[in-house]
Every structure is written in C-alpha cells, then in structure tokens.
Amino acid sequence: MTDALLFSLAKEFARESDLMKEHEATPIAEILGNTRQDMLSDLKAIGKSGSLEKIVAAEKSFVQNDLDNHTNSNSMSSSLNDALEELKAIETHIGIVGDSKEYQRINKTYEQHKLRDTQDLPKDGARHSFRSHDTRLGNNDRGRISDDEKAINQARQQNWKIAEKLYIGRQEKALGRKPGEPRISSKE
C-alpha cells in the first residue's frame, strides 16, 4: 500500500511540473514576469540611490503588500505585522539618530558590552529590527517561489544590507566618529 501511495505522489509531482510549464507559457504569466522584472529594476535603483529612507519605505511597501494580498495563515499574518512594527521602529530611530544630542542619550543607555557591536556602537532597537527583518527575508528564499520572486527577494536582501550600513554610518556620525572608528574609551 505504501509503495502505491509513493508512486501516486511521484505521478502528482510530474503532473504538477507539466502544469507549471503550461502555466508559464500563458500570456498572463508573461505579463506577470514583465511586471516582476520592472519591480526588480525599481528595487535595484532604490538600493543604488543610497537613501536609507527610500529603502525602508520600499521594504515597508513590500511587507504591507504581502500582508494585504498574500497572507494565507495566522502565523504569516503575525510575522508580517511584527515586520511592520519593526519597520516603524527603524523609522523612529532614523529620526533619533539624526539628532546627535538625542542619540548621545541613547548611546548612554547601551553602555553594557553585550549591547554594543564590534565597532562599539549601540545595538539599538533599529539594529535589532534590521537583523530580525534580514532573517525574515532569508526565510522567504526557502519557500516554493518562482525564479522572479527569488530575484526580487534577493534584491530586497541586498537593499536591506545597504540600509543597515547606512544606518550604522548615521550612528557613527551622531556619535562624532569617523566610519569604522571604534570608540576611544568607555568613559566618553
């Protein structure tokens, strides 16, 4: 009986593969592919812009779109809502890190060694949100998604790395440090 079920499953995989090939040859699939290529181009241009705010806004629009149009389980909805909250935290921290005096106060609340990175910068709420969302994007790549969707997700991941570096640069500037320069003393 088990062998019959495995054989049946193998036939269903073959049929699914044939149906996917037929589906990819339709005019709608071609239009969808072109739309995704345009989306990929826009994403790459946003990353090249070097604008932290644009990258975060673009990512927020992807998360909101997924929540509005592609959520198919409570856990997915919960994860996307968490992502939106993290993106809002990043937006808040972008405003804070732009004010050197205000960020100096944040810096003091992260004095413990475990709350700082290797450059001795605070791993503040934005930094935690960057890491969390990076993990979420990495998990997206593991699903059954098309090559176009994988390319878009990879561009999002690349942009996210750029955004995190831009944020770190703003942390350094707010703390009066040159890029990559560690803090001289813990008594600043």
DOKOL-82245 format. One record per atom (N, C-alpha, C): y, z, x; residue in one letter. Coordinates in nm, 2 decimals, padded with zeros to 4 digits. Example, Ala and Ser with C-alpha at 12.3 -4.5 7.8 and 13.67 -1.06 7.14 Angstrom:
residues 2
atom y:-00.57&z:00.78&x:01.32&r:A
atom y:-00.45&z:00.78&x:01.23&r:A
atom y:-00.33&z:00.78&x:01.32&r:A
atom y:-00.22&z:00.71&x:01.28&r:S
atom y:-00.11&z:00.71&x:01.37&r:S
atom y:00.00&z:00.79&x:01.29&r:S
end
This chain:
residues 188
atom y:-00.12&z:00.00&x:00.08&r:M
atom y:00.00&z:00.00&x:00.00&r:M
atom y:00.13&z:00.00&x:00.09&r:M
atom y:00.13&z:00.08&x:00.19&r:T
atom y:00.24&z:00.09&x:00.28&r:T
atom y:00.27&z:-00.05&x:00.34&r:T
atom y:00.17&z:-00.11&x:00.39&r:D
atom y:00.18&z:-00.24&x:00.45&r:D
atom y:00.25&z:-00.34&x:00.36&r:D
atom y:00.21&z:-00.34&x:00.23&r:A
atom y:00.26&z:-00.43&x:00.13&r:A
atom y:00.41&z:-00.40&x:00.11&r:A
atom y:00.45&z:-00.27&x:00.11&r:L
atom y:00.59&z:-00.24&x:00.10&r:L
atom y:00.67&z:-00.28&x:00.22&r:L
atom y:00.62&z:-00.27&x:00.34&r:L
atom y:00.69&z:-00.31&x:00.46&r:L
atom y:00.70&z:-00.47&x:00.46&r:L
atom y:00.60&z:-00.53&x:00.42&r:F
atom y:00.60&z:-00.68&x:00.41&r:F
atom y:00.71&z:-00.72&x:00.31&r:F
atom y:00.71&z:-00.65&x:00.19&r:S
atom y:00.81&z:-00.68&x:00.09&r:S
atom y:00.95&z:-00.66&x:00.15&r:S
atom y:00.97&z:-00.55&x:00.22&r:L
atom y:01.10&z:-00.52&x:00.28&r:L
atom y:01.14&z:-00.63&x:00.38&r:L
atom y:01.05&z:-00.68&x:00.46&r:A
atom y:01.08&z:-00.79&x:00.56&r:A
atom y:01.12&z:-00.92&x:00.48&r:A
atom y:01.05&z:-00.95&x:00.37&r:K
atom y:01.09&z:-01.06&x:00.29&r:K
atom y:01.23&z:-01.05&x:00.23&r:K
atom y:01.27&z:-00.92&x:00.19&r:E
atom y:01.40&z:-00.90&x:00.14&r:E
atom y:01.51&z:-00.91&x:00.25&r:E
atom y:01.48&z:-00.87&x:00.37&r:F
atom y:01.57&z:-00.89&x:00.48&r:F
atom y:01.59&z:-01.04&x:00.50&r:F
atom y:01.49&z:-01.12&x:00.50&r:A
atom y:01.50&z:-01.26&x:00.53&r:A
atom y:01.58&z:-01.32&x:00.41&r:A
atom y:01.56&z:-01.28&x:00.29&r:R
atom y:01.64&z:-01.34&x:00.18&r:R
atom y:01.78&z:-01.30&x:00.19&r:R
atom y:01.81&z:-01.17&x:00.22&r:E
atom y:01.94&z:-01.13&x:00.24&r:E
atom y:02.02&z:-01.21&x:00.35&r:E
atom y:01.95&z:-01.24&x:00.46&r:S
atom y:02.01&z:-01.32&x:00.56&r:S
atom y:02.04&z:-01.46&x:00.51&r:S
atom y:01.95&z:-01.52&x:00.44&r:D
atom y:01.98&z:-01.65&x:00.38&r:D
atom y:02.10&z:-01.65&x:00.29&r:D
atom y:02.10&z:-01.55&x:00.20&r:L
atom y:02.21&z:-01.54&x:00.11&r:L
atom y:02.35&z:-01.51&x:00.18&r:L
atom y:02.34&z:-01.44&x:00.28&r:M
atom y:02.47&z:-01.41&x:00.36&r:M
atom y:02.52&z:-01.55&x:00.42&r:M
atom y:02.43&z:-01.63&x:00.47&r:K
atom y:02.46&z:-01.76&x:00.53&r:K
atom y:02.52&z:-01.85&x:00.42&r:K
atom y:02.46&z:-01.85&x:00.30&r:E
atom y:02.51&z:-01.93&x:00.19&r:E
atom y:02.65&z:-01.88&x:00.15&r:E
atom y:02.67&z:-01.75&x:00.15&r:H
atom y:02.79&z:-01.69&x:00.11&r:H
atom y:02.90&z:-01.73&x:00.21&r:H
atom y:02.87&z:-01.72&x:00.34&r:E
atom y:02.97&z:-01.76&x:00.44&r:E
atom y:03.02&z:-01.90&x:00.44&r:E
atom y:02.94&z:-01.99&x:00.37&r:A
atom y:02.97&z:-02.13&x:00.36&r:A
atom y:03.06&z:-02.16&x:00.24&r:A
atom y:03.10&z:-02.06&x:00.16&r:T
atom y:03.17&z:-02.09&x:00.04&r:T
atom y:03.32&z:-02.10&x:00.07&r:T
atom y:03.40&z:-02.17&x:-00.01&r:P
atom y:03.55&z:-02.18&x:00.01&r:P
atom y:03.62&z:-02.04&x:00.01&r:P
atom y:03.57&z:-01.95&x:-00.07&r:I
atom y:03.63&z:-01.82&x:-00.08&r:I
atom y:03.61&z:-01.74&x:00.05&r:I
atom y:03.49&z:-01.76&x:00.11&r:A
atom y:03.46&z:-01.69&x:00.23&r:A
atom y:03.55&z:-01.75&x:00.35&r:A
atom y:03.58&z:-01.88&x:00.34&r:E
atom y:03.66&z:-01.94&x:00.44&r:E
atom y:03.81&z:-01.89&x:00.43&r:E
atom y:03.86&z:-01.87&x:00.30&r:I
atom y:03.99&z:-01.82&x:00.28&r:I
atom y:04.00&z:-01.68&x:00.33&r:I
atom y:03.89&z:-01.60&x:00.30&r:L
atom y:03.89&z:-01.46&x:00.34&r:L
atom y:03.89&z:-01.45&x:00.49&r:L
atom y:03.81&z:-01.54&x:00.56&r:G
atom y:03.81&z:-01.54&x:00.70&r:G
atom y:03.95&z:-01.57&x:00.76&r:G
atom y:04.02&z:-01.67&x:00.70&r:N
atom y:04.15&z:-01.71&x:00.75&r:N
atom y:04.25&z:-01.59&x:00.73&r:N
atom y:04.24&z:-01.52&x:00.62&r:T
atom y:04.32&z:-01.41&x:00.59&r:T
atom y:04.30&z:-01.30&x:00.69&r:T
atom y:04.18&z:-01.27&x:00.72&r:R
atom y:04.14&z:-01.17&x:00.82&r:R
atom y:04.19&z:-01.21&x:00.96&r:R
atom y:04.19&z:-01.34&x:00.99&r:Q
atom y:04.24&z:-01.39&x:01.12&r:Q
atom y:04.39&z:-01.37&x:01.13&r:Q
atom y:04.46&z:-01.39&x:01.02&r:D
atom y:04.61&z:-01.37&x:01.01&r:D
atom y:04.64&z:-01.22&x:01.03&r:D
atom y:04.55&z:-01.13&x:00.96&r:M
atom y:04.57&z:-00.99&x:00.98&r:M
atom y:04.55&z:-00.95&x:01.12&r:M
atom y:04.45&z:-01.00&x:01.19&r:L
atom y:04.42&z:-00.97&x:01.33&r:L
atom y:04.54&z:-01.01&x:01.42&r:L
atom y:04.60&z:-01.13&x:01.39&r:S
atom y:04.72&z:-01.17&x:01.47&r:S
atom y:04.83&z:-01.07&x:01.45&r:S
atom y:04.86&z:-01.03&x:01.32&r:D
atom y:04.96&z:-00.94&x:01.30&r:D
atom y:04.94&z:-00.81&x:01.37&r:D
atom y:04.81&z:-00.76&x:01.36&r:L
atom y:04.78&z:-00.63&x:01.43&r:L
atom y:04.81&z:-00.64&x:01.58&r:L
atom y:04.77&z:-00.75&x:01.64&r:K
atom y:04.79&z:-00.77&x:01.79&r:K
atom y:04.94&z:-00.77&x:01.82&r:K
atom y:05.02&z:-00.84&x:01.73&r:A
atom y:05.16&z:-00.84&x:01.75&r:A
atom y:05.22&z:-00.70&x:01.74&r:A
atom y:05.18&z:-00.63&x:01.64&r:I
atom y:05.23&z:-00.49&x:01.63&r:I
atom y:05.20&z:-00.41&x:01.75&r:I
atom y:05.08&z:-00.42&x:01.81&r:G
atom y:05.04&z:-00.35&x:01.93&r:G
atom y:05.13&z:-00.39&x:02.05&r:G
atom y:05.15&z:-00.52&x:02.06&r:K
atom y:05.24&z:-00.57&x:02.17&r:K
atom y:05.38&z:-00.53&x:02.15&r:K
atom y:05.42&z:-00.49&x:02.03&r:S
atom y:05.56&z:-00.46&x:02.01&r:S
atom y:05.60&z:-00.33&x:02.08&r:S
atom y:05.50&z:-00.25&x:02.11&r:G
atom y:05.53&z:-00.12&x:02.18&r:G
atom y:05.61&z:-00.02&x:02.10&r:G
atom y:05.60&z:-00.04&x:01.96&r:S
atom y:05.67&z:00.05&x:01.87&r:S
atom y:05.57&z:00.15&x:01.82&r:S
atom y:05.58&z:00.28&x:01.86&r:L
atom y:05.49&z:00.38&x:01.81&r:L
atom y:05.50&z:00.39&x:01.65&r:L
atom y:05.62&z:00.38&x:01.60&r:E
atom y:05.64&z:00.39&x:01.46&r:E
atom y:05.57&z:00.28&x:01.38&r:E
atom y:05.58&z:00.16&x:01.43&r:K
atom y:05.51&z:00.04&x:01.37&r:K
atom y:05.36&z:00.05&x:01.37&r:K
atom y:05.31&z:00.10&x:01.49&r:I
atom y:05.16&z:00.11&x:01.50&r:I
atom y:05.11&z:00.22&x:01.40&r:I
atom y:05.18&z:00.33&x:01.39&r:V
atom y:05.14&z:00.44&x:01.30&r:V
atom y:05.15&z:00.39&x:01.15&r:V
atom y:05.26&z:00.32&x:01.12&r:A
atom y:05.28&z:00.27&x:00.99&r:A
atom y:05.17&z:00.16&x:00.95&r:A
atom y:05.14&z:00.08&x:01.04&r:A
atom y:05.03&z:-00.02&x:01.02&r:A
atom y:04.90&z:00.05&x:00.99&r:A
atom y:04.87&z:00.15&x:01.08&r:E
atom y:04.74&z:00.22&x:01.06&r:E
atom y:04.74&z:00.29&x:00.92&r:E
atom y:04.85&z:00.35&x:00.89&r:K
atom y:04.86&z:00.42&x:00.76&r:K
atom y:04.84&z:00.32&x:00.64&r:K
atom y:04.89&z:00.20&x:00.66&r:S
atom y:04.87&z:00.10&x:00.55&r:S
atom y:04.72&z:00.06&x:00.54&r:S
atom y:04.65&z:00.05&x:00.66&r:F
atom y:04.51&z:00.02&x:00.65&r:F
atom y:04.43&z:00.13&x:00.58&r:F
atom y:04.46&z:00.26&x:00.62&r:V
atom y:04.39&z:00.37&x:00.56&r:V
atom y:04.42&z:00.38&x:00.41&r:V
atom y:04.55&z:00.36&x:00.37&r:Q
atom y:04.58&z:00.36&x:00.22&r:Q
atom y:04.51&z:00.24&x:00.15&r:Q
atom y:04.50&z:00.12&x:00.21&r:N
atom y:04.43&z:00.01&x:00.15&r:N
atom y:04.29&z:00.04&x:00.14&r:N
atom y:04.22&z:00.10&x:00.24&r:D
atom y:04.08&z:00.14&x:00.23&r:D
atom y:04.06&z:00.24&x:00.11&r:D
atom y:04.15&z:00.34&x:00.10&r:L
atom y:04.14&z:00.44&x:00.00&r:L
atom y:04.16&z:00.38&x:-00.14&r:L
atom y:04.25&z:00.29&x:-00.15&r:D
atom y:04.28&z:00.22&x:-00.28&r:D
atom y:04.18&z:00.12&x:-00.32&r:D
atom y:04.12&z:00.05&x:-00.23&r:N
atom y:04.04&z:-00.07&x:-00.26&r:N
atom y:03.89&z:-00.07&x:-00.21&r:N
atom y:03.86&z:00.02&x:-00.12&r:H
atom y:03.72&z:00.01&x:-00.07&r:H
atom y:03.64&z:00.14&x:-00.07&r:H
atom y:03.70&z:00.25&x:-00.13&r:T
atom y:03.63&z:00.37&x:-00.13&r:T
atom y:03.51&z:00.36&x:-00.22&r:T
atom y:03.39&z:00.40&x:-00.17&r:N
atom y:03.27&z:00.39&x:-00.26&r:N
atom y:03.19&z:00.52&x:-00.26&r:N
atom y:03.25&z:00.63&x:-00.21&r:S
atom y:03.18&z:00.76&x:-00.22&r:S
atom y:03.28&z:00.88&x:-00.20&r:S
atom y:03.24&z:00.99&x:-00.25&r:N
atom y:03.33&z:01.11&x:-00.23&r:N
atom y:03.36&z:01.14&x:-00.09&r:N
atom y:03.26&z:01.13&x:00.00&r:S
atom y:03.28&z:01.16&x:00.14&r:S
atom y:03.38&z:01.06&x:00.21&r:S
atom y:03.37&z:00.93&x:00.17&r:M
atom y:03.46&z:00.83&x:00.22&r:M
atom y:03.60&z:00.86&x:00.17&r:M
atom y:03.62&z:00.89&x:00.05&r:S
atom y:03.75&z:00.93&x:-00.01&r:S
atom y:03.81&z:01.05&x:00.06&r:S
atom y:03.72&z:01.15&x:00.08&r:S
atom y:03.77&z:01.27&x:00.15&r:S
atom y:03.81&z:01.24&x:00.29&r:S
atom y:03.73&z:01.16&x:00.36&r:S
atom y:03.77&z:01.12&x:00.50&r:S
atom y:03.90&z:01.05&x:00.51&r:S
atom y:03.92&z:00.95&x:00.42&r:L
atom y:04.04&z:00.88&x:00.42&r:L
atom y:04.16&z:00.96&x:00.38&r:L
atom y:04.15&z:01.05&x:00.29&r:N
atom y:04.25&z:01.15&x:00.25&r:N
atom y:04.29&z:01.23&x:00.37&r:N
atom y:04.19&z:01.28&x:00.45&r:D
atom y:04.21&z:01.35&x:00.57&r:D
atom y:04.29&z:01.27&x:00.67&r:D
atom y:04.25&z:01.14&x:00.68&r:A
atom y:04.32&z:01.05&x:00.77&r:A
atom y:04.46&z:01.04&x:00.74&r:A
atom y:04.49&z:01.02&x:00.61&r:L
atom y:04.63&z:01.01&x:00.57&r:L
atom y:04.71&z:01.14&x:00.60&r:L
atom y:04.65&z:01.25&x:00.59&r:E
atom y:04.72&z:01.38&x:00.62&r:E
atom y:04.74&z:01.38&x:00.77&r:E
atom y:04.65&z:01.34&x:00.85&r:E
atom y:04.66&z:01.34&x:01.00&r:E
atom y:04.77&z:01.24&x:01.04&r:E
atom y:04.78&z:01.13&x:00.97&r:L
atom y:04.89&z:01.03&x:01.00&r:L
atom y:05.02&z:01.08&x:00.96&r:L
atom y:05.03&z:01.16&x:00.85&r:K
atom y:05.16&z:01.23&x:00.82&r:K
atom y:05.20&z:01.33&x:00.92&r:K
atom y:05.10&z:01.40&x:00.98&r:A
atom y:05.12&z:01.50&x:01.08&r:A
atom y:05.18&z:01.43&x:01.21&r:A
atom y:05.12&z:01.31&x:01.24&r:I
atom y:05.17&z:01.23&x:01.35&r:I
atom y:05.32&z:01.19&x:01.33&r:I
atom y:05.35&z:01.14&x:01.21&r:E
atom y:05.48&z:01.11&x:01.18&r:E
atom y:05.58&z:01.22&x:01.19&r:E
atom y:05.54&z:01.34&x:01.15&r:T
atom y:05.62&z:01.46&x:01.16&r:T
atom y:05.64&z:01.49&x:01.31&r:T
atom y:05.54&z:01.49&x:01.39&r:H
atom y:05.55&z:01.52&x:01.53&r:H
atom y:05.63&z:01.41&x:01.60&r:H
atom y:05.63&z:01.29&x:01.56&r:I
atom y:05.72&z:01.19&x:01.62&r:I
atom y:05.86&z:01.23&x:01.61&r:I
atom y:05.90&z:01.28&x:01.49&r:G
atom y:06.04&z:01.33&x:01.47&r:G
atom y:06.07&z:01.45&x:01.56&r:G
atom y:05.97&z:01.54&x:01.57&r:I
atom y:05.99&z:01.66&x:01.66&r:I
atom y:06.00&z:01.63&x:01.80&r:I
atom y:05.91&z:01.54&x:01.85&r:V
atom y:05.91&z:01.51&x:02.00&r:V
atom y:06.04&z:01.43&x:02.03&r:V
atom y:06.11&z:01.37&x:01.94&r:G
atom y:06.23&z:01.30&x:01.96&r:G
atom y:06.35&z:01.39&x:01.99&r:G
atom y:06.33&z:01.52&x:01.96&r:D
atom y:06.44&z:01.62&x:01.98&r:D
atom y:06.39&z:01.71&x:02.09&r:D
atom y:06.44&z:01.70&x:02.21&r:S
atom y:06.40&z:01.77&x:02.33&r:S
atom y:06.40&z:01.92&x:02.31&r:S
atom y:06.51&z:01.97&x:02.25&r:K
atom y:06.52&z:02.12&x:02.23&r:K
atom y:06.41&z:02.17&x:02.14&r:K
atom y:06.39&z:02.10&x:02.03&r:E
atom y:06.29&z:02.14&x:01.93&r:E
atom y:06.15&z:02.13&x:02.00&r:E
atom y:06.13&z:02.02&x:02.08&r:Y
atom y:06.00&z:02.01&x:02.14&r:Y
atom y:05.97&z:02.11&x:02.25&r:Y
atom y:06.08&z:02.16&x:02.31&r:Q
atom y:06.06&z:02.27&x:02.41&r:Q
atom y:06.00&z:02.39&x:02.34&r:Q
atom y:06.04&z:02.42&x:02.22&r:R
atom y:05.98&z:02.53&x:02.14&r:R
atom y:05.84&z:02.51&x:02.11&r:R
atom y:05.80&z:02.38&x:02.07&r:I
atom y:05.66&z:02.35&x:02.05&r:I
atom y:05.58&z:02.37&x:02.18&r:I
atom y:05.64&z:02.32&x:02.29&r:N
atom y:05.57&z:02.34&x:02.42&r:N
atom y:05.54&z:02.48&x:02.45&r:N
atom y:05.63&z:02.57&x:02.42&r:K
atom y:05.60&z:02.72&x:02.45&r:K
atom y:05.49&z:02.77&x:02.36&r:K
atom y:05.46&z:02.72&x:02.25&r:T
atom y:05.36&z:02.77&x:02.16&r:T
atom y:05.22&z:02.72&x:02.21&r:T
atom y:05.22&z:02.62&x:02.30&r:Y
atom y:05.09&z:02.57&x:02.36&r:Y
atom y:05.07&z:02.60&x:02.50&r:Y
atom y:05.11&z:02.73&x:02.54&r:E
atom y:05.10&z:02.77&x:02.68&r:E
atom y:04.96&z:02.79&x:02.73&r:E
atom y:04.87&z:02.83&x:02.64&r:Q
atom y:04.73&z:02.85&x:02.69&r:Q
atom y:04.67&z:02.73&x:02.75&r:Q
atom y:04.60&z:02.75&x:02.86&r:H
atom y:04.54&z:02.63&x:02.94&r:H
atom y:04.46&z:02.54&x:02.85&r:H
atom y:04.38&z:02.60&x:02.76&r:K
atom y:04.29&z:02.52&x:02.67&r:K
atom y:04.37&z:02.44&x:02.57&r:K
atom y:04.49&z:02.47&x:02.55&r:L
atom y:04.58&z:02.39&x:02.46&r:L
atom y:04.66&z:02.28&x:02.52&r:L
atom y:04.63&z:02.25&x:02.65&r:R
atom y:04.70&z:02.16&x:02.73&r:R
atom y:04.61&z:02.05&x:02.79&r:R
atom y:04.66&z:01.93&x:02.82&r:D
atom y:04.58&z:01.83&x:02.87&r:D
atom y:04.58&z:01.83&x:03.03&r:D
atom y:04.52&z:01.74&x:03.09&r:T
atom y:04.51&z:01.74&x:03.24&r:T
atom y:04.65&z:01.72&x:03.30&r:T
atom y:04.74&z:01.66&x:03.23&r:Q
atom y:04.88&z:01.65&x:03.28&r:Q
atom y:04.97&z:01.77&x:03.24&r:Q
atom y:04.90&z:01.87&x:03.18&r:D
atom y:04.96&z:01.99&x:03.14&r:D
atom y:05.06&z:01.97&x:03.03&r:D
atom y:05.03&z:01.88&x:02.94&r:L
atom y:05.11&z:01.85&x:02.82&r:L
atom y:05.04&z:01.92&x:02.70&r:L
atom y:05.12&z:01.96&x:02.61&r:P
atom y:05.06&z:02.03&x:02.49&r:P
atom y:04.97&z:01.93&x:02.41&r:P
atom y:04.85&z:01.98&x:02.37&r:K
atom y:04.77&z:01.91&x:02.28&r:K
atom y:04.81&z:01.96&x:02.14&r:K
atom y:04.92&z:01.91&x:02.10&r:D
atom y:04.98&z:01.95&x:01.97&r:D
atom y:04.91&z:01.88&x:01.85&r:D
atom y:04.96&z:01.91&x:01.73&r:G
atom y:04.90&z:01.86&x:01.61&r:G
atom y:04.88&z:01.70&x:01.62&r:G
atom y:04.98&z:01.64&x:01.67&r:A
atom y:04.98&z:01.49&x:01.68&r:A
atom y:04.86&z:01.45&x:01.77&r:A
atom y:04.85&z:01.51&x:01.88&r:R
atom y:04.75&z:01.48&x:01.98&r:R
atom y:04.61&z:01.50&x:01.92&r:R
atom y:04.59&z:01.61&x:01.84&r:H
atom y:04.46&z:01.63&x:01.78&r:H
atom y:04.44&z:01.52&x:01.67&r:H
atom y:04.54&z:01.48&x:01.60&r:S
atom y:04.53&z:01.38&x:01.50&r:S
atom y:04.49&z:01.24&x:01.56&r:S
atom y:04.55&z:01.22&x:01.67&r:F
atom y:04.52&z:01.09&x:01.74&r:F
atom y:04.37&z:01.09&x:01.78&r:F
atom y:04.32&z:01.19&x:01.83&r:R
atom y:04.18&z:01.20&x:01.87&r:R
atom y:04.09&z:01.19&x:01.75&r:R
atom y:04.12&z:01.26&x:01.65&r:S
atom y:04.04&z:01.26&x:01.53&r:S
atom y:04.03&z:01.12&x:01.47&r:S
atom y:04.15&z:01.06&x:01.46&r:H
atom y:04.15&z:00.92&x:01.40&r:H
atom y:04.08&z:00.82&x:01.49&r:H
atom y:04.09&z:00.84&x:01.62&r:D
atom y:04.02&z:00.75&x:01.71&r:D
atom y:03.87&z:00.76&x:01.69&r:D
atom y:03.82&z:00.88&x:01.67&r:T
atom y:03.68&z:00.89&x:01.64&r:T
atom y:03.64&z:00.82&x:01.51&r:T
atom y:03.73&z:00.84&x:01.41&r:R
atom y:03.71&z:00.77&x:01.28&r:R
atom y:03.70&z:00.62&x:01.29&r:R
atom y:03.79&z:00.57&x:01.37&r:L
atom y:03.79&z:00.42&x:01.39&r:L
atom y:03.66&z:00.38&x:01.47&r:L
atom y:03.62&z:00.46&x:01.56&r:G
atom y:03.49&z:00.43&x:01.63&r:G
atom y:03.37&z:00.43&x:01.54&r:G
atom y:03.37&z:00.52&x:01.44&r:N
atom y:03.26&z:00.53&x:01.35&r:N
atom y:03.26&z:00.40&x:01.26&r:N
atom y:03.38&z:00.35&x:01.23&r:N
atom y:03.39&z:00.23&x:01.15&r:N
atom y:03.31&z:00.11&x:01.21&r:N
atom y:03.31&z:00.10&x:01.34&r:D
atom y:03.24&z:00.00&x:01.41&r:D
atom y:03.09&z:00.00&x:01.39&r:D
atom y:03.04&z:00.11&x:01.35&r:R
atom y:02.89&z:00.13&x:01.34&r:R
atom y:02.83&z:00.09&x:01.21&r:R
atom y:02.92&z:00.06&x:01.12&r:G
atom y:02.87&z:00.02&x:00.99&r:G
atom y:02.83&z:-00.13&x:00.98&r:G
atom y:02.78&z:-00.17&x:00.87&r:R
atom y:02.74&z:-00.31&x:00.84&r:R
atom y:02.87&z:-00.38&x:00.80&r:R
atom y:02.95&z:-00.43&x:00.90&r:I
atom y:03.07&z:-00.50&x:00.87&r:I
atom y:03.06&z:-00.64&x:00.94&r:I
atom y:03.14&z:-00.73&x:00.89&r:S
atom y:03.14&z:-00.87&x:00.94&r:S
atom y:03.21&z:-00.87&x:01.08&r:S
atom y:03.19&z:-00.98&x:01.15&r:D
atom y:03.25&z:-01.00&x:01.28&r:D
atom y:03.40&z:-00.99&x:01.27&r:D
atom y:03.46&z:-01.05&x:01.16&r:D
atom y:03.60&z:-01.05&x:01.14&r:D
atom y:03.65&z:-00.90&x:01.12&r:D
atom y:03.58&z:-00.83&x:01.05&r:E
atom y:03.61&z:-00.69&x:01.02&r:E
atom y:03.60&z:-00.60&x:01.15&r:E
atom y:03.50&z:-00.64&x:01.23&r:K
atom y:03.48&z:-00.57&x:01.36&r:K
atom y:03.60&z:-00.60&x:01.45&r:K
atom y:03.64&z:-00.72&x:01.46&r:A
atom y:03.76&z:-00.76&x:01.54&r:A
atom y:03.88&z:-00.69&x:01.50&r:A
atom y:03.90&z:-00.68&x:01.37&r:I
atom y:04.02&z:-00.61&x:01.31&r:I
atom y:04.01&z:-00.46&x:01.35&r:I
atom y:03.89&z:-00.40&x:01.34&r:N
atom y:03.88&z:-00.26&x:01.37&r:N
atom y:03.90&z:-00.24&x:01.52&r:N
atom y:03.85&z:-00.33&x:01.60&r:Q
atom y:03.88&z:-00.32&x:01.75&r:Q
atom y:04.02&z:-00.33&x:01.78&r:Q
atom y:04.10&z:-00.41&x:01.71&r:A
atom y:04.24&z:-00.42&x:01.73&r:A
atom y:04.31&z:-00.30&x:01.69&r:A
atom y:04.26&z:-00.24&x:01.58&r:R
atom y:04.32&z:-00.11&x:01.54&r:R
atom y:04.29&z:00.00&x:01.64&r:R
atom y:04.17&z:00.00&x:01.70&r:Q
atom y:04.14&z:00.10&x:01.80&r:Q
atom y:04.23&z:00.08&x:01.92&r:Q
atom y:04.25&z:-00.05&x:01.96&r:Q
atom y:04.34&z:-00.08&x:02.08&r:Q
atom y:04.48&z:-00.03&x:02.05&r:Q
atom y:04.53&z:-00.06&x:01.93&r:N
atom y:04.67&z:-00.02&x:01.90&r:N
atom y:04.68&z:00.13&x:01.89&r:N
atom y:04.57&z:00.20&x:01.85&r:W
atom y:04.57&z:00.34&x:01.84&r:W
atom y:04.58&z:00.41&x:01.98&r:W
atom y:04.51&z:00.35&x:02.08&r:K
atom y:04.52&z:00.39&x:02.22&r:K
atom y:04.67&z:00.37&x:02.27&r:K
atom y:04.73&z:00.26&x:02.24&r:I
atom y:04.86&z:00.23&x:02.28&r:I
atom y:04.96&z:00.34&x:02.21&r:I
atom y:04.94&z:00.36&x:02.09&r:A
atom y:05.02&z:00.46&x:02.02&r:A
atom y:05.01&z:00.60&x:02.08&r:A
atom y:04.89&z:00.64&x:02.12&r:E
atom y:04.87&z:00.77&x:02.18&r:E
atom y:04.94&z:00.78&x:02.31&r:E
atom y:04.93&z:00.67&x:02.39&r:K
atom y:05.01&z:00.67&x:02.52&r:K
atom y:05.16&z:00.67&x:02.50&r:K
atom y:05.21&z:00.60&x:02.40&r:L
atom y:05.35&z:00.60&x:02.37&r:L
atom y:05.39&z:00.75&x:02.33&r:L
atom y:05.31&z:00.81&x:02.25&r:Y
atom y:05.34&z:00.95&x:02.21&r:Y
atom y:05.34&z:01.04&x:02.33&r:Y
atom y:05.25&z:01.03&x:02.42&r:I
atom y:05.24&z:01.11&x:02.54&r:I
atom y:05.37&z:01.08&x:02.63&r:I
atom y:05.41&z:00.96&x:02.63&r:G
atom y:05.54&z:00.93&x:02.70&r:G
atom y:05.65&z:01.00&x:02.64&r:G
atom y:05.66&z:01.01&x:02.51&r:R
atom y:05.77&z:01.08&x:02.44&r:R
atom y:05.76&z:01.23&x:02.47&r:R
atom y:05.63&z:01.28&x:02.48&r:Q
atom y:05.62&z:01.42&x:02.52&r:Q
atom y:05.68&z:01.45&x:02.65&r:Q
atom y:05.64&z:01.36&x:02.75&r:E
atom y:05.69&z:01.38&x:02.89&r:E
atom y:05.85&z:01.37&x:02.89&r:E
atom y:05.90&z:01.28&x:02.81&r:K
atom y:06.05&z:01.26&x:02.81&r:K
atom y:06.11&z:01.39&x:02.75&r:K
atom y:06.05&z:01.44&x:02.64&r:A
atom y:06.11&z:01.56&x:02.57&r:A
atom y:06.11&z:01.68&x:02.67&r:A
atom y:06.01&z:01.68&x:02.76&r:L
atom y:06.00&z:01.80&x:02.85&r:L
atom y:06.06&z:01.77&x:02.98&r:L
atom y:06.14&z:01.66&x:02.99&r:G
atom y:06.21&z:01.62&x:03.11&r:G
atom y:06.13&z:01.59&x:03.23&r:G
atom y:06.01&z:01.53&x:03.20&r:R
atom y:05.92&z:01.49&x:03.31&r:R
atom y:05.91&z:01.34&x:03.32&r:R
atom y:05.88&z:01.30&x:03.44&r:K
atom y:05.85&z:01.15&x:03.47&r:K
atom y:05.71&z:01.12&x:03.42&r:K
atom y:05.68&z:01.00&x:03.38&r:P
atom y:05.55&z:00.96&x:03.34&r:P
atom y:05.44&z:01.00&x:03.44&r:P
atom y:05.34&z:01.08&x:03.39&r:G
atom y:05.23&z:01.12&x:03.47&r:G
atom y:05.26&z:01.24&x:03.56&r:G
atom y:05.38&z:01.29&x:03.56&r:E
atom y:05.41&z:01.40&x:03.65&r:E
atom y:05.37&z:01.53&x:03.58&r:E
atom y:05.29&z:01.61&x:03.65&r:P
atom y:05.24&z:01.74&x:03.60&r:P
atom y:05.36&z:01.84&x:03.61&r:P
atom y:05.35&z:01.94&x:03.53&r:R
atom y:05.45&z:02.05&x:03.53&r:R
atom y:05.44&z:02.12&x:03.66&r:R
atom y:05.55&z:02.16&x:03.72&r:I
atom y:05.56&z:02.22&x:03.85&r:I
atom y:05.50&z:02.36&x:03.84&r:I
atom y:05.54&z:02.44&x:03.74&r:S
atom y:05.49&z:02.58&x:03.73&r:S
atom y:05.47&z:02.61&x:03.59&r:S
atom y:05.39&z:02.71&x:03.56&r:S
atom y:05.36&z:02.75&x:03.42&r:S
atom y:05.47&z:02.84&x:03.38&r:S
atom y:05.57&z:02.87&x:03.46&r:K
atom y:05.68&z:02.96&x:03.42&r:K
atom y:05.81&z:02.89&x:03.38&r:K
atom y:05.80&z:02.76&x:03.35&r:E
atom y:05.92&z:02.68&x:03.31&r:E
atom y:05.99&z:02.74&x:03.19&r:E
end
